[in-house]
Amino acid sequence: MLIFLLLTCLKSSIFDKCPFFLFITFLLSNMKTKLTQLLNIDFPIIMAPLFLVSNEAMVVAAMNNGIAGAFPSLNFRKDGELFELLDRLNIEKNKLNVNGTYGVNLIVQQTNPLYRKHLDICVEKKVPYYITSLGSPKEVIEKAHAYGAKVFCDVTNLEHAQKCFNLGCDGFIAVGQGAGGHAGPNPLQVLIPALQHKFKNTPVIAAGGIASGEGILSMLVLGAAGVSIGTRFIASAEATVSDDYKNAIVSSKMNDIVLTEKISGTPCTIINTAFAKKIGYKQNWLERALSNNANTKKYFKMWVQVTGMKKLEKSVKPGNYDSLWCAGQSVELIDDILSCKEIIERLRNETNQALKNLELLN
């Protein structure tokens, strides 16, 4: 409906008076969306939490440039590491002269042995917002809301969204086709309007295949309150992954992204390297049987995830040839390695230019 209204306005001789166009112009010039208001940021981007990639420098750069940084708690597994990091991030946040913030991604499945320990640390340090993945967010929502933090839940369909909505989440991260990591099966052009229609007052953040200002604008037109961008930030100066990984992001195309079950048991998008082809993409019959058996699935999935984590950890380091590199289909749109600041500035400029290009259609 929103797209139909926009196209109608574009064809109209009263384009400059079109309420929808005026709304989008106002939105982009002032950057006030439900997401910017909820998180007190200047531009509606979440720097997506990237397993083994997101680090302190990237999150600080996000905050300093008016967006919301995020990182998976599992990137900081050593004793005391997460505790000390949150202390430093809180100090950085208090020094900001722009509107920016940070959040933590928690894998809330029972197969994550560090989940409750990490949640307790985050609550103690009063993390501003959370992103939950792969399980029930009930406990996170209750503990976060007790001190005023926000909780966004990864969802790939309406059924999971309904469960999160019933628990009182503050918004959805709509993970669609083309996303890096655990991508969803549905296109964002359908998923976002469907979520908006069913949960009218709940902000939806678009995730999957977004690496340009044109992509950001298209998601806002669909009704998203903001976007979550991950793959673009792998090819950043602050990312401490190997140069081979970064260069693979730059040189790969959308057809080079494949789904594999070999890392976590759940389909995950990776670059189709020689090593990925060698180990295959599907679990064998025994692995599937152990994953589905009521007596073994919890422990077997935990083992799969631990071994997959170790493979990924080796892959992101320099000098390793067994390359398992997570990435989304937005690699097609990434041509260079820039600082996070430069990436964010480009995304801002491209978004505004995309809006001006719409004006030229009149």
C-alpha positions as CSV (number, residue, x, y, z in Angstrom):
1,M,0.0,0.0,0.0
2,L,2.8,2.4,0.9
3,I,4.6,1.7,-2.4
4,F,1.4,2.2,-4.4
5,L,0.9,5.5,-2.6
6,L,4.5,6.6,-3.4
7,L,4.2,5.6,-7.0
8,T,0.9,7.5,-7.3
9,C,2.5,10.6,-5.9
10,L,5.5,10.2,-8.3
11,K,3.1,10.3,-11.2
12,S,1.0,13.2,-9.8
13,S,1.4,16.8,-10.9
14,I,1.1,17.7,-7.2
15,F,4.1,15.6,-6.2
16,D,5.5,18.4,-4.1
17,K,2.2,18.4,-2.0
18,C,2.0,14.6,-1.6
19,P,1.6,13.8,2.1
20,F,3.6,10.6,1.8
21,F,6.5,12.4,0.1
22,L,6.5,15.2,2.6
23,F,6.5,12.6,5.4
24,I,9.6,10.9,3.9
25,T,11.3,14.2,3.3
26,F,10.7,15.2,6.9
27,L,11.8,11.8,8.2
28,L,15.1,11.9,6.3
29,S,15.9,15.6,7.1
30,N,15.2,15.1,10.8
31,M,15.9,11.4,11.1
32,K,13.1,10.8,13.6
33,T,11.8,7.3,13.5
34,K,10.6,5.0,16.2
35,L,14.0,3.4,16.3
36,T,15.9,6.7,16.7
37,Q,13.5,7.7,19.4
38,L,13.7,4.4,21.3
39,L,17.5,4.3,21.3
40,N,18.2,8.0,21.1
41,I,20.3,7.9,18.0
42,D,20.7,10.3,15.1
43,F,20.3,7.9,12.2
44,P,18.2,4.7,12.1
45,I,21.0,2.1,11.7
46,I,22.0,-0.7,13.9
47,M,25.5,-2.0,13.3
48,A,24.5,-5.6,13.4
49,P,26.1,-7.9,15.9
50,L,28.6,-10.1,14.0
51,F,29.9,-13.2,15.5
52,L,33.8,-13.1,15.9
53,V,33.8,-9.8,13.9
54,S,32.2,-7.1,16.1
55,N,34.7,-5.6,18.5
56,E,35.1,-2.7,20.8
57,A,36.5,-0.3,18.2
58,M,33.6,-0.9,15.8
59,V,31.0,-0.4,18.5
60,V,32.7,2.8,19.7
61,A,32.8,4.1,16.1
62,A,29.1,3.4,15.7
63,M,28.3,5.4,18.8
64,N,30.5,8.3,17.9
65,N,28.8,8.5,14.5
66,G,25.2,8.6,15.7
67,I,24.1,5.1,15.2
68,A,23.6,2.0,17.5
69,G,26.5,-0.4,17.7
70,A,25.9,-4.0,18.8
71,F,28.0,-7.1,19.4
72,P,27.3,-10.7,20.4
73,S,28.2,-11.5,24.0
74,L,29.8,-14.7,22.8
75,N,32.6,-12.6,21.2
76,F,33.8,-12.1,24.8
77,R,33.9,-15.5,26.4
78,K,36.9,-15.2,28.7
79,D,36.3,-14.6,32.4
80,G,36.0,-10.9,33.1
81,E,36.2,-9.9,29.5
82,L,32.6,-8.9,29.0
83,F,32.4,-7.2,32.4
84,E,35.4,-5.0,31.7
85,L,34.2,-4.2,28.1
86,L,30.8,-3.0,29.3
87,D,32.6,-0.7,31.8
88,R,34.6,0.9,29.0
89,L,31.6,1.2,26.7
90,N,29.6,2.9,29.4
91,I,32.4,5.4,29.9
92,E,32.5,6.0,26.1
93,K,28.8,6.5,26.0
94,N,28.8,9.0,28.7
95,K,31.4,11.1,26.8
96,L,29.4,11.2,23.6
97,N,28.7,14.6,22.0
98,V,26.2,13.0,19.6
99,N,23.3,10.7,20.0
100,G,24.6,7.1,19.8
101,T,24.4,4.0,21.8
102,Y,25.3,0.3,22.1
103,G,23.6,-3.0,22.7
104,V,24.4,-6.7,23.2
105,N,23.2,-9.7,21.2
106,L,22.3,-12.7,23.3
107,I,21.8,-16.2,22.0
108,V,18.9,-17.3,24.3
109,Q,18.9,-21.0,23.3
110,Q,19.5,-23.5,26.1
111,T,22.5,-24.7,24.0
112,N,24.3,-21.4,24.9
113,P,26.1,-22.3,28.2
114,L,27.1,-18.7,28.8
115,Y,23.6,-17.2,28.3
116,R,22.5,-16.6,31.9
117,K,26.0,-15.6,33.0
118,H,26.2,-13.0,30.3
119,L,22.7,-11.8,30.9
120,D,23.4,-11.2,34.5
121,I,26.6,-9.2,33.7
122,C,24.7,-7.1,31.1
123,V,21.9,-6.3,33.6
124,E,24.4,-5.4,36.2
125,K,26.1,-3.0,33.8
126,K,22.7,-1.7,32.5
127,V,23.3,-2.3,28.8
128,P,21.0,0.1,26.9
129,Y,19.4,-2.4,24.6
130,Y,19.4,-6.1,23.7
131,I,19.0,-8.2,20.5
132,T,17.8,-11.7,21.2
133,S,18.3,-14.6,18.8
134,L,17.3,-18.3,18.5
135,G,15.0,-18.8,21.5
136,S,12.5,-17.3,24.0
137,P,13.4,-13.7,25.0
138,K,11.1,-13.9,28.1
139,E,13.9,-13.6,30.7
140,V,15.8,-10.9,28.8
141,I,12.7,-8.8,28.4
142,E,11.7,-9.0,32.1
143,K,15.2,-8.1,33.3
144,A,15.9,-5.4,30.8
145,H,12.5,-3.7,31.3
146,A,13.2,-3.7,35.1
147,Y,15.8,-0.9,34.5
148,G,14.4,0.6,31.3
149,A,16.4,-1.1,28.6
150,K,14.9,-2.0,25.3
151,V,14.7,-5.5,23.7
152,F,14.5,-6.3,20.0
153,C,13.9,-9.8,18.9
154,D,15.2,-11.5,15.7
155,V,12.2,-12.9,13.8
156,T,11.9,-14.5,10.5
157,N,8.1,-15.1,10.4
158,L,4.8,-14.0,12.0
159,E,4.5,-16.9,14.3
160,H,7.8,-16.2,16.2
161,A,7.0,-12.5,16.1
162,Q,3.6,-13.2,17.8
163,K,5.4,-15.0,20.7
164,C,7.9,-12.2,21.1
165,F,5.1,-9.6,21.0
166,N,3.1,-11.5,23.7
167,L,6.2,-11.3,25.9
168,G,6.4,-7.5,25.5
169,C,9.4,-7.0,23.2
170,D,10.1,-3.4,22.1
171,G,10.6,-4.2,18.4
172,F,11.4,-6.8,15.8
173,I,14.6,-7.4,13.8
174,A,13.0,-8.7,10.7
175,V,15.7,-11.1,9.3
176,G,14.9,-11.7,5.6
177,Q,16.4,-13.3,2.6
178,G,20.0,-12.3,1.8
179,A,21.0,-11.7,5.5
180,G,24.4,-12.9,6.7
181,G,24.4,-15.6,9.4
182,H,21.1,-17.2,10.1
183,A,19.1,-15.7,7.3
184,G,15.3,-15.9,7.1
185,P,13.3,-17.5,4.2
186,N,11.1,-14.6,3.4
187,P,11.8,-11.4,1.4
188,L,11.7,-8.2,3.3
189,Q,9.3,-6.7,0.8
190,V,6.7,-9.1,2.2
191,L,7.9,-9.6,5.8
192,I,8.1,-6.0,6.8
193,P,4.6,-5.0,5.6
194,A,3.2,-8.2,7.1
195,L,4.7,-7.4,10.5
196,Q,3.6,-3.8,10.3
197,H,0.0,-4.9,9.5
198,K,-0.2,-7.4,12.3
199,F,1.7,-5.4,15.0
200,K,0.9,-1.9,14.1
201,N,2.6,-0.1,17.0
202,T,5.7,-2.3,17.2
203,P,8.8,-1.0,15.4
204,V,10.3,-3.2,12.7
205,I,14.0,-3.1,11.8
206,A,14.9,-4.5,8.5
207,A,17.9,-6.9,8.2
208,G,19.1,-8.6,5.1
209,G,20.8,-7.5,1.9
210,I,21.2,-3.8,2.9
211,A,24.5,-2.1,2.2
212,S,23.5,1.2,0.5
213,G,21.4,4.3,1.0
214,E,19.0,3.1,-1.6
215,G,18.4,0.0,0.4
216,I,17.9,2.0,3.6
217,L,15.3,4.3,1.8
218,S,13.5,1.3,0.4
219,M,13.1,-0.2,3.8
220,L,11.8,3.0,5.3
221,V,9.3,3.3,2.4
222,L,8.1,-0.2,3.3
223,G,7.4,1.0,6.9
224,A,10.6,-0.1,8.7
225,A,11.7,2.1,11.6
226,G,15.3,1.5,10.7
227,V,17.8,-1.1,9.3
228,S,20.3,-3.5,10.7
229,I,23.5,-3.6,8.6
230,G,26.2,-6.3,9.1
231,T,28.1,-7.5,6.1
232,R,29.1,-4.0,5.0
233,F,31.0,-3.5,8.3
234,I,33.1,-6.7,7.9
235,A,35.0,-4.8,5.2
236,S,35.9,-2.0,7.7
237,A,39.3,-0.8,8.9
238,E,38.2,-1.5,12.5
239,A,37.3,-5.1,11.9
240,T,40.2,-7.3,13.2
241,V,39.4,-10.2,10.9
242,S,42.0,-11.3,8.3
243,D,42.6,-9.3,5.1
244,D,41.6,-12.4,3.2
245,Y,38.1,-12.3,4.8
246,K,37.7,-8.6,4.1
247,N,38.9,-9.0,0.5
248,A,36.5,-11.9,0.0
249,I,33.7,-9.6,1.1
250,V,34.8,-7.0,-1.6
251,S,35.3,-9.5,-4.4
252,S,32.3,-11.9,-3.8
253,K,29.0,-11.6,-5.6
254,M,25.5,-12.5,-4.4
255,N,25.7,-15.9,-6.2
256,D,28.8,-16.7,-4.1
257,I,26.7,-16.8,-0.9
258,V,25.4,-20.3,0.1
259,L,23.5,-21.8,3.1
260,T,25.2,-24.4,5.3
261,E,24.0,-26.5,8.2
262,K,27.6,-27.6,9.1
263,I,28.4,-24.7,11.4
264,S,25.5,-24.5,13.9
265,G,22.9,-27.1,12.7
266,T,20.7,-24.2,11.6
267,P,21.1,-22.9,8.0
268,C,23.7,-20.1,8.0
269,T,24.9,-18.0,5.0
270,I,28.6,-18.2,4.1
271,I,30.9,-17.4,1.2
272,N,31.2,-20.4,-1.0
273,T,35.0,-21.0,-0.5
274,A,36.9,-24.1,-1.4
275,F,36.8,-25.3,2.2
276,A,33.0,-24.8,2.3
277,K,32.6,-26.9,-0.7
278,K,34.9,-29.6,0.7
279,I,32.9,-30.1,4.0
280,G,29.5,-29.8,2.3
281,Y,26.4,-27.9,3.3
282,K,24.1,-30.5,4.7
283,Q,24.2,-32.6,7.8
284,N,24.4,-36.3,7.1
285,W,21.7,-38.8,8.2
286,L,23.3,-39.5,11.6
287,E,23.7,-35.8,12.4
288,R,20.1,-35.1,11.5
289,A,18.9,-38.1,13.6
290,L,20.9,-36.9,16.6
291,S,19.6,-33.3,16.1
292,N,16.0,-34.5,16.1
293,N,16.1,-37.1,18.9
294,A,14.5,-35.8,22.1
295,N,17.2,-37.5,24.2
296,T,20.2,-36.2,22.3
297,K,19.3,-33.0,20.4
298,K,20.2,-30.6,23.2
299,Y,23.7,-32.0,23.7
300,F,24.4,-32.8,20.1
301,K,23.4,-29.3,19.0
302,M,25.6,-27.8,21.7
303,W,28.5,-29.9,20.3
304,V,27.8,-28.9,16.7
305,Q,27.8,-25.2,17.8
306,V,31.0,-25.5,19.8
307,T,32.9,-27.2,17.0
308,G,31.4,-24.8,14.4
309,M,32.5,-21.9,16.6
310,K,36.0,-23.2,16.7
311,K,36.1,-23.6,12.9
312,L,34.9,-20.0,12.4
313,E,37.3,-18.7,14.9
314,K,40.2,-20.2,13.1
315,S,38.9,-18.9,9.7
316,V,38.8,-15.3,10.6
317,K,42.4,-15.2,11.7
318,P,45.3,-14.5,9.3
319,G,47.1,-17.4,7.7
320,N,44.3,-20.0,7.9
321,Y,43.2,-21.7,4.7
322,D,40.2,-23.5,6.0
323,S,38.0,-20.6,5.3
324,L,34.4,-20.5,6.7
325,W,33.4,-16.8,6.3
326,C,29.9,-15.7,7.2
327,A,28.4,-13.0,4.9
328,G,25.1,-11.9,3.3
329,Q,24.2,-11.3,-0.3
330,S,24.9,-7.6,0.1
331,V,28.5,-8.5,-0.8
332,E,27.3,-7.7,-4.3
333,L,27.2,-4.0,-3.3
334,I,30.5,-3.8,-1.4
335,D,33.5,-2.6,-3.4
336,D,36.0,-1.2,-0.9
337,I,37.3,-1.4,2.7
338,L,36.6,1.8,4.6
339,S,36.6,3.0,8.2
340,C,33.3,2.7,10.1
341,K,33.0,6.5,10.1
342,E,33.3,6.6,6.3
343,I,30.8,3.8,5.8
344,I,28.2,5.5,8.0
345,E,28.8,8.9,6.3
346,R,28.4,7.3,2.9
347,L,25.2,5.5,4.0
348,R,23.8,8.9,5.2
349,N,24.7,10.6,2.0
350,E,23.4,7.9,-0.2
351,T,20.1,7.8,1.6
352,N,19.5,11.5,1.1
353,Q,20.6,11.2,-2.5
354,A,18.2,8.4,-3.1
355,L,15.4,10.6,-1.9
356,K,16.5,13.4,-4.3
357,N,16.5,10.9,-7.1
358,L,12.9,10.3,-6.4
359,E,12.2,14.0,-6.8
360,L,13.8,13.9,-10.3
361,L,11.3,11.3,-11.4
362,N,8.5,13.9,-11.2
